[in-house]
Amino acid sequence: MLSPLRRTLSLAVCRTSSSSGGAAGPLYFDGGGAAGLVLRSRSTDVFQNLALEDWIEANVDLQRRGVLLLWRNRPAVVIGRHQNPWSECNLPAMRRAGVPLARRRSGGGTVFHDLGNLNLTFFTSKTAYDRQRNLRVVTDALRRLRPQLDVRASDRLDIVLDGRFKISGSASRLSRKSSYHHCTLLHSADRSALSDLLRPSCPGIHSNATPSVPSPVANLQDHAPSLQWEELLDALEQQYNAEFGFGAASALVDPDDEAAFPGIGRCAAELRGWDWTFGKTPKFSVRTVLELRDDVTGARGSARLQLEVKSGAMERCELDVPADWLPRRLSGELSGALQGERFCRRSAAAAACALLRTQSGQLRRRLSALCDAVLTAMG
């Protein structure tokens, strides 16, 4: 039976003092001399758990000890730091399903999280960073639990089952002195949701953002139906201690506890924000054709949309619309209204509505059709 962090390990958050007057220095957990910590997050909120990762990296003295964090999330899509969400995610389907999007601070590709997926984060000093050793913890634990499973780390530092099915993907973040490496582990995830949500939502994107590499995936329970969560967690903790020579007990932590983790709420709020999730997307362009239809007359047409998007905002917008569909003056005014706005449906819709109010009749209908087509192209 796991006890809360403070009661089980008697952990204290300690501050070192600088020689210039006692200013707070690095924080570290004092675990009674144990060289490692194994923490299980109580939260299933993706933003809280990502914030907990950031808090541990920033505040725990990783020169003194290693930390393994085990965590799960309610359904969410998580993209790498240098990725384009419009290229990676089916944003309309995510909105309909109420599935949030999160951008993590590490690199790597896009992953779908739900309660059937386990996340493991290995924290160390930068000099002790070793992804292959961390993955060996996972593969050795699985082999010990179910010797019949053929699991191994690939050249891409994923973990594959039967030489084909990906059951774990990896990403990492290295700072000046510290590092963390996190990986997924598919136990019983909803694979239909994974395939539905991890597909592009915006056509015609040209970008240097890091693309994801699709792979066939499988759940551990597909090949080991009796494998239960608790035995998996226990085996991973035991193998972590064995691999690194630690004697760490497990502790439950709550990343919603501001007293235990000062400032973590502010970090979680930043991760939830549009400026981080979408605004940090590398610069990209959109070149696409928009299909137009007048719902009253049934007339059809097409237009070309060209956008340059930087820091999530439309830096340049050009609409090439046939003059027999809409006067060039109006398509030019729509381009001008969109320029400078966020590349998102809400901001673009607000800009378009102001222009729509100035028109009536057929011009309003056709301008509305053009606006709808632009919004659809944004995902």
Secondary structure by P-SEA (a helix, b strand, c coil): ccccccccccccbbbbbccccccccbbbbbcccccbbbbbbccccaaaaaaaaaaaaaccccccbbbbbbbcccbbbbbccccccccccaaaaaaaacbbbbbcccbbbbbbbcccbbbbbbbbccccccaaaaaaaaaaaaaaaccccccccccccbbbccccccccccccccccccbbbbbbbbcccaaaaaaacccccccccccccbbbbbbbbbbcccccccccaaaaaaaaaaaaaaaaccbbbbbbbbccccccccaaaaaaaaaacccccccccccbbbbbbbbbbcccccccbbbbbbbbbccccccbbbbbcccccccaaaaaaaaaaaccccccaaaaaaaaaaaaaacccaaaaaaaaaaaaaaaaac
